[in-house]
Amino acid sequence: MAEEPVYAPDQLKPGNRKWARIGALGTAVILLLMLWGNHEGNTEDIWLIGTALLLVGAVVADVVLRRNGLKPNDQ
């Protein structure tokens, strides 16, 4: 007997892609605004900028993959 993966009902329900993109970009903006804070050194700056770029890159990659048909639109 083949074993099928077990899913919770919420795993199969698609999320709202528009709100996910807005949330990711909003978080990136908040991270960049945190550059003006009460900290010394550049280590924190590098992590904040890197994380913001990672979020923006994920949104851009998602848009490009969906536009080119390499990622299904139902998820």
ZAPAVEX-455320 format. One record per atom (N, C-alpha, C): residue number from 1; atom name; x, y, z. Coordinates in nm, 3 decimals. Atoms other than C-alpha are relative to their C-alpha. Example, Ala and Ser with C-alpha at 12.3 -4.5 7.8 and 13.67 -1.06 7.14 Angstrom:
BEGIN
- 1, N, 0.089, -0.119, 0.000
- 1, CA, 1.230, -0.450, 0.780
- 1, C, 0.090, 0.120, 0.000
- 2, N, -0.082, -0.119, -0.006
- 2, CA, 1.367, -0.106, 0.714
- 2, C, -0.077, 0.109, 0.073
// end
This chain:
BEGIN
- 1, N, 0.084, -0.117, 0.000
- 1, CA, 0.000, 0.000, 0.000
- 1, C, 0.089, 0.125, 0.000
- 2, N, -0.077, -0.123, 0.009
- 2, CA, 0.139, 0.338, -0.098
- 2, C, -0.043, 0.096, 0.110
- 3, N, 0.031, -0.097, -0.105
- 3, CA, 0.162, 0.593, 0.178
- 3, C, -0.014, 0.137, -0.063
- 4, N, 0.023, -0.136, 0.048
- 4, CA, 0.014, 0.931, 0.097
- 4, C, 0.030, 0.097, 0.112
- 5, N, -0.028, -0.099, -0.104
- 5, CA, 0.128, 1.242, 0.279
- 5, C, -0.130, 0.051, 0.062
- 6, N, 0.116, -0.051, -0.073
- 6, CA, -0.111, 1.374, 0.541
- 6, C, 0.012, 0.152, 0.008
- 7, N, 0.001, -0.145, -0.002
- 7, CA, -0.206, 1.739, 0.512
- 7, C, -0.107, 0.050, 0.095
- 8, N, 0.101, -0.069, -0.077
- 8, CA, -0.385, 1.970, 0.750
- 8, C, -0.085, 0.080, -0.097
- 9, N, 0.085, -0.075, 0.093
- 9, CA, -0.682, 2.151, 0.593
- 9, C, 0.055, 0.138, -0.035
- 10, N, -0.053, -0.133, 0.028
- 10, CA, -0.504, 2.487, 0.623
- 10, C, 0.118, -0.003, -0.097
- 11, N, -0.112, 0.008, 0.091
- 11, CA, -0.206, 2.363, 0.422
- 11, C, -0.044, 0.002, -0.146
- 12, N, 0.048, 0.007, 0.137
- 12, CA, -0.416, 2.312, 0.111
- 12, C, -0.073, 0.127, -0.044
- 13, N, 0.072, -0.122, 0.032
- 13, CA, -0.597, 2.646, 0.132
- 13, C, 0.101, 0.106, -0.047
- 14, N, -0.096, -0.102, 0.046
- 14, CA, -0.418, 2.909, -0.080
- 14, C, -0.013, 0.129, 0.081
- 15, N, -0.001, -0.127, -0.072
- 15, CA, -0.317, 3.229, 0.094
- 15, C, -0.023, 0.115, -0.096
- 16, N, 0.020, -0.120, 0.081
- 16, CA, -0.366, 3.583, -0.027
- 16, C, 0.138, 0.051, -0.043
- 17, N, -0.132, -0.034, 0.053
- 17, CA, -0.064, 3.650, -0.250
- 17, C, 0.027, 0.150, 0.008
- 18, N, -0.018, -0.145, -0.002
- 18, CA, -0.120, 4.027, -0.262
- 18, C, 0.042, 0.046, 0.139
- 19, N, -0.033, -0.040, -0.137
- 19, CA, -0.112, 4.063, 0.117
- 19, C, 0.135, -0.055, 0.042
- 20, N, -0.132, 0.055, -0.031
- 20, CA, 0.194, 3.838, 0.141
- 20, C, 0.109, 0.088, -0.059
- 21, N, -0.099, -0.089, 0.063
- 21, CA, 0.382, 4.061, -0.103
- 21, C, 0.008, 0.133, 0.073
- 22, N, 0.002, -0.126, -0.073
- 22, CA, 0.272, 4.376, 0.078
- 22, C, 0.070, -0.015, 0.135
- 23, N, -0.064, 0.025, -0.130
- 23, CA, 0.380, 4.224, 0.410
- 23, C, 0.150, -0.013, -0.012
- 24, N, -0.144, 0.017, 0.019
- 24, CA, 0.722, 4.125, 0.277
- 24, C, 0.068, 0.133, -0.031
- 25, N, -0.060, -0.130, 0.035
- 25, CA, 0.789, 4.465, 0.122
- 25, C, -0.009, 0.098, 0.116
- 26, N, 0.013, -0.086, -0.118
- 26, CA, 0.657, 4.645, 0.431
- 26, C, 0.103, -0.034, 0.106
- 27, N, -0.102, 0.041, -0.095
- 27, CA, 0.887, 4.442, 0.652
- 27, C, 0.139, 0.045, -0.045
- 28, N, -0.129, -0.047, 0.052
- 28, CA, 1.181, 4.526, 0.425
- 28, C, 0.018, 0.149, 0.025
- 29, N, -0.008, -0.145, -0.026
- 29, CA, 1.101, 4.897, 0.458
- 29, C, 0.026, 0.025, 0.149
- 30, N, -0.019, -0.017, -0.145
- 30, CA, 1.078, 4.866, 0.838
- 30, C, 0.144, -0.035, 0.038
- 31, N, -0.139, 0.037, -0.028
- 31, CA, 1.415, 4.688, 0.845
- 31, C, 0.096, 0.110, -0.042
- 32, N, -0.088, -0.107, 0.045
- 32, CA, 1.572, 4.967, 0.643
- 32, C, -0.015, 0.125, 0.087
- 33, N, 0.018, -0.113, -0.091
- 33, CA, 1.420, 5.229, 0.875
- 33, C, 0.072, -0.022, 0.133
- 34, N, -0.070, 0.031, -0.124
- 34, CA, 1.589, 5.050, 1.164
- 34, C, 0.149, 0.034, -0.008
- 35, N, -0.139, -0.041, 0.012
- 35, CA, 1.925, 5.166, 1.026
- 35, C, 0.029, 0.123, 0.085
- 36, N, -0.016, -0.118, -0.082
- 36, CA, 1.869, 5.493, 1.211
- 36, C, -0.048, -0.035, 0.140
- 37, N, 0.035, 0.043, -0.134
- 37, CA, 1.879, 5.364, 1.561
- 37, C, 0.115, 0.023, 0.096
- 38, N, -0.099, -0.017, -0.105
- 38, CA, 2.079, 5.347, 1.876
- 38, C, 0.093, -0.121, 0.002
- 39, N, -0.097, 0.109, 0.003
- 39, CA, 2.356, 5.106, 1.774
- 39, C, 0.130, 0.050, -0.058
- 40, N, -0.133, -0.036, 0.048
- 40, CA, 2.725, 5.121, 1.705
- 40, C, 0.052, -0.110, -0.092
- 41, N, -0.059, 0.098, 0.090
- 41, CA, 2.921, 4.951, 1.431
- 41, C, -0.086, -0.026, -0.122
- 42, N, 0.070, 0.025, 0.125
- 42, CA, 2.822, 4.824, 1.092
- 42, C, -0.054, -0.142, -0.012
- 43, N, 0.048, 0.137, 0.009
- 43, CA, 2.746, 4.461, 1.169
- 43, C, -0.152, -0.005, -0.007
- 44, N, 0.146, -0.005, 0.002
- 44, CA, 2.382, 4.540, 1.244
- 44, C, -0.052, 0.053, -0.133
- 45, N, 0.042, -0.058, 0.129
- 45, CA, 2.358, 4.751, 0.929
- 45, C, 0.006, -0.104, -0.110
- 46, N, -0.015, 0.103, 0.104
- 46, CA, 2.484, 4.463, 0.714
- 46, C, -0.113, -0.101, 0.009
- 47, N, 0.109, 0.098, -0.017
- 47, CA, 2.228, 4.221, 0.861
- 47, C, -0.135, 0.059, -0.039
- 48, N, 0.128, -0.062, 0.034
- 48, CA, 1.940, 4.468, 0.825
- 48, C, -0.014, 0.016, -0.151
- 49, N, 0.005, -0.020, 0.145
- 49, CA, 2.025, 4.552, 0.464
- 49, C, -0.009, -0.135, -0.071
- 50, N, 0.003, 0.132, 0.062
- 50, CA, 2.091, 4.187, 0.377
- 50, C, -0.136, -0.067, 0.011
- 51, N, 0.132, 0.059, -0.019
- 51, CA, 1.761, 4.070, 0.523
- 51, C, -0.105, 0.070, -0.085
- 52, N, 0.094, -0.076, 0.083
- 52, CA, 1.570, 4.348, 0.347
- 52, C, 0.017, -0.039, -0.147
- 53, N, -0.024, 0.040, 0.139
- 53, CA, 1.736, 4.255, 0.015
- 53, C, -0.049, -0.142, -0.026
- 54, N, 0.049, 0.137, 0.015
- 54, CA, 1.651, 3.889, 0.072
- 54, C, -0.152, -0.002, -0.016
- 55, N, 0.146, -0.007, 0.011
- 55, CA, 1.282, 3.975, 0.123
- 55, C, -0.043, 0.056, -0.136
- 56, N, 0.034, -0.060, 0.129
- 56, CA, 1.269, 4.198, -0.185
- 56, C, 0.034, -0.099, -0.113
- 57, N, -0.037, 0.098, 0.101
- 57, CA, 1.451, 3.932, -0.387
- 57, C, -0.099, -0.115, -0.009
- 58, N, 0.100, 0.107, 0.001
- 58, CA, 1.199, 3.667, -0.283
- 58, C, -0.128, 0.045, -0.069
- 59, N, 0.121, -0.051, 0.066
- 59, CA, 0.909, 3.887, -0.395
- 59, C, 0.023, 0.012, -0.150
- 60, N, -0.030, -0.016, 0.143
- 60, CA, 1.076, 3.967, -0.728
- 60, C, 0.009, -0.138, -0.067
- 61, N, -0.011, 0.134, 0.057
- 61, CA, 1.160, 3.599, -0.787
- 61, C, -0.138, -0.063, -0.015
- 62, N, 0.136, 0.054, 0.008
- 62, CA, 0.799, 3.501, -0.713
- 62, C, -0.076, 0.060, -0.117
- 63, N, 0.069, -0.067, 0.110
- 63, CA, 0.665, 3.758, -0.958
- 63, C, 0.052, -0.051, -0.135
- 64, N, -0.059, 0.044, 0.126
- 64, CA, 0.908, 3.652, -1.233
- 64, C, -0.039, -0.145, -0.031
- 65, N, 0.035, 0.141, 0.023
- 65, CA, 0.843, 3.279, -1.186
- 65, C, -0.146, -0.017, -0.038
- 66, N, 0.142, 0.011, 0.034
- 66, CA, 0.466, 3.324, -1.193
- 66, C, -0.028, 0.058, -0.138
- 67, N, 0.022, -0.062, 0.131
- 67, CA, 0.482, 3.552, -1.498
- 67, C, 0.048, -0.092, -0.112
- 68, N, -0.054, 0.089, 0.102
- 68, CA, 0.693, 3.298, -1.688
- 68, C, -0.066, -0.137, 0.001
- 69, N, 0.072, 0.127, -0.006
- 69, CA, 0.462, 3.013, -1.591
- 69, C, 0.077, -0.113, 0.063
- 70, N, -0.079, 0.104, -0.064
- 70, CA, 0.725, 2.827, -1.390
- 70, C, -0.047, -0.035, 0.140
- 71, N, 0.056, 0.026, -0.132
- 71, CA, 0.525, 2.843, -1.068
- 71, C, -0.152, 0.010, -0.014
- 72, N, 0.147, -0.003, 0.018
- 72, CA, 0.152, 2.759, -1.047
- 72, C, -0.061, 0.121, 0.072
- 73, N, 0.067, -0.114, -0.057
- 73, CA, -0.083, 3.045, -0.974
- 73, C, -0.099, -0.035, 0.110
- 74, N, 0.101, 0.038, -0.099
- 74, CA, -0.307, 2.844, -0.743
- 74, C, 0.057, -0.011, 0.141
- 75, N, -0.056, 0.012, -0.134
- 75, CA, -0.064, 2.837, -0.450
- 75, C, 0.059, 0.131, 0.044
// end
